[in-house]
Amino acid sequence: MLGFSIPKILLLIFIILIVWYGFKVIEKRTSMKKSRSSDVNSANESSKFKDDDIQDLEKCPKCNNYFIPGSECTECNPNK
């Protein structure tokens, strides 16, 4: 029949503890992955390049060199 005995109760407690600690390990791994990904995202957000520092370059029609708009090509005009 379904009688309760000390070995059955101890086995049940042991199984419950294994499942409980297994879920704790899985939850810890998940939280570690989330914290790593948030660290990577925060590192990407604190980039040394700001939106204001980005400029598009213009292509020189003579030598196909790229230069900053508002200045002259350094390949065609090396003295400046």
N, C-alpha and C positions, 0 to 999 in steps of 0.2 A: 504494500500500500504506500501511500504518500506520507510517511511519517517523517518528522523532523529529527535529525540527529546532529551531533556536533560536527562530524566531518562534512555533511551537506551544507550546514550553515557557514562553516569556514571556507568551503569551496566557493560558495556564492559570494561571500565578502571578498575573497581573492579575485574573482572574475570582475566584480564591480570596481575594485581598485585598479585593475589592469586597464579596463575601459576608461576610467576616469583619468588616469595619468596619460594614457594614450591620447585622449582629446586635449589635455593640457600641452603635450609636446607639439601636436599639430597646430594648436592655436598660437603657440610661441613662435613656431616657424613662419606662420602666416603674418604675424605682427612684425617679425624681423624683416621679411620681404617688403612689407609696406613701408617700414621706416627707411629701408635702403633706397627704395624707389623715391620716397619723398626727399631724401638727402640728395639724390641725383637731380631731381627736379629743382630743388632750391639752389644747388650748385649751378645749374644751367641758367636760372633766373638771375643770379648774381654774376653775370658775365662781365668781363672787363670792357666789352664793346657795348656801348650804349646806342640807342636809336639815333641820337643826335650826331654821333661820330661817323655814321655811315654815309658815304657819298658815292654816287654813280660816277664812273669814269667815262671819258669821251675818247673816241678812237681818232687818231691822227689820219687824215686822208692821204698823206704822203708816204709815211713809213709804217702805218698800221700799229703804231705804238699807242698804248693807253695812258692818259694823263688826267689830272684833276681839272674839272671845269673851272674856267677863269684864269688858268695859267697857260703857259705855252709848252709845247712838246719838248722834252729834254733831249730827244734823239735828233730832232731837226734843228734845234737851237741849243747846242751843248754849252754855250757861254752863259746862258741865263739860268 
